[in-house]
Amino acid sequence: MALKLTPETGYELYGPDPKFPDVPYAEWKSRIDRVRKLMRAANMDLLMLWSKQNCHYFASFTSTHWHLPSIQTLVALIPIEGDPLVVTGEFFRWTVEGQSWIRDIRTQQDVHQVSSERQFPRDVAEAVKDIGYGKARIGLEMGELGHTWIPRPLNDIHALMDALPDAKFIDGDRVIWGCRMIKSPLEIDRLATAARIHKQAMSTVVEKYRPGMTEHEVGKIFICAGYEQGADWVKSGHIMCGSDREGMWDTGHHFDGCTINRGDYLSMDISVSYKGYWADMGRMINVGPPTETWKNYWDTIGRGFEAATKTARPGIKAKEVWKAVNDVIQDGGLMTFEMYGHGIGLDVQEPPVLGATDETILEPGMTFEVESLGASALRRFGGEGVFQYENLVVITDNGCSTVMGLPHHIYQTSYC
């Protein structure tokens, strides 16, 4: 199936520049320059990108079709020399033209047909050969650092490799994350805006809660408030009411029979996105009044977060931040966890993880959701339950800063 190449002039709809670019040209160009520097260091000739977030970051392309697993919406190719290009369906041509600074657009007809879906990897290989990289060292999203992958069936990946028998495929993860882990001022601004939206949505839940509400009703309050404040997507993590579902993490809020009443607490860990960048802040809302033991445990959680922010700075390993939090949680008599935070950006969770074994050295521009966690016995067994305090933290030149997150005071509804 022949590919169609957009001519250098006479673009079909938007002309030589996108009308609705996701980022300014200078921002996009800096990403391409940075990734090429890392490619040279890794002896990589071509970077091939298949995943939604990487195509968003490096090609400034977004589409709701990424949620349809049958269709590969776009593949971006970044050669070490020459212009980047994309391979996509003719159906998406104007979407690319309208958003992306990339103007070498190769398209496939009949993108929604199963036969075209199976042909697409071979069309990508044809584009690679056409630009002279058929015998190159090609970086793929192989997943060494996690959080990135090729979202295609295994037979499609085999078809791609079979169509490029003279190429050498290598893991591109360290090159990709070498760019994406370090956020630009524009990215940090979008993350901060997402955090503001999240904070307001959480405050709206506190304001509008009424005794006897179900998890589903509480979830609707948060989601509606998030969209009203400017979110482009609200992703359900977990909403757990009271003690009925303690320990059932990340199951959404579809359990209509679970209600929250006086004496309970509401655990909320939901993510909101602004222009593709996420806020992921978890909190407990008390429908108390809280016991003195609960207050003491909550103080421990706050001190754990403070320990993280005092430790996190350039040159420190991620696991050292984990240890600083873990020591406080353990000394406070709570059950400890194997991680206390994670990177955040175009993905809700990105590397590095603030975990017990992560050797990543922190650098200015890295962004984390620092997550101070601890647990006593579950309430059904006479304990005080699980505690969580999670906020956005940015690594600066000299330390770190907390960005417009949720306050540490005990969140209580007006119906305590």
C-alpha angles and dihedrals in degrees: 000000000000120000121228118227119210108234119246090246134027099048111198100242119348106032128223095326128050116251094209106033117181090218134011117270093252091056093049093045092051089055092051092047092049095047091049090053089054091044091056091050090051093046090241120153101188134017114210116196125194106159127095098239096045092049087049093051101041101028100029089231126145131173137162087227089081086082091065106084094197095066128062099214098195144342120208122208119198112187121197087240129027133025122323115245140193134219113209144140122285084239088068099042096106091043088058093044092049096051114019131078088210110101102179097090120175113190138196124211125232093020094174095060118101091228090055092049091056091045094051097085089054090050089053089051089050090055091049091053092045092061092047102257101111091115097037136118101259123197116218134184094260096156106241091149095030128231094084134073146149105269096212137105114269092249090058091054090049090049091053093051093044089053091054102045094157096051124095113222118211135176111272097187098106091049092048096046091041083070103033099046091062108068125209122226088260091055093047089051091054091048090050091050090051088051091052091051091049092049092052093047091052091049089052090056090054090049098046102037115121126188113269096026116149125234088253092056092048090049092053090053092054096043095048091047091049093054092043089055093052107272116152092202137012114201118199112232106162139319112186121184120206122317100313095091103025109150095022096115126193099001099133122235104284098115098107094180093063112093133177120226140162112310092029132100129219118225113203127181108162131151129224127190131213116190088339096309119114140224114199109180123160127199144163119236113203123217088184145092084239119232121241089251090054090050091051092050091048089053088054090053090052092050089050090057091048090051089055094051092047091052102040112093139121114299095026119116118240091239090059090062089050091052093050091055094040093055091055094046092048094047089050092060098250130129110261130227134222094238136029103190147341143219118274136197129105086356123055088229121031134161138308105058118205089232139141095261105030110123096186112134113227118241134188111275096034113131127206142179097225106208118196105196136177140153137205120190114308114266093246086063095047099269133117097250131228127336128204136172116177129175141161115265126184123203109231132190092271106023132317141295133214112232122217096304137152116297119250097232117111107278108224130174119234088250097068 
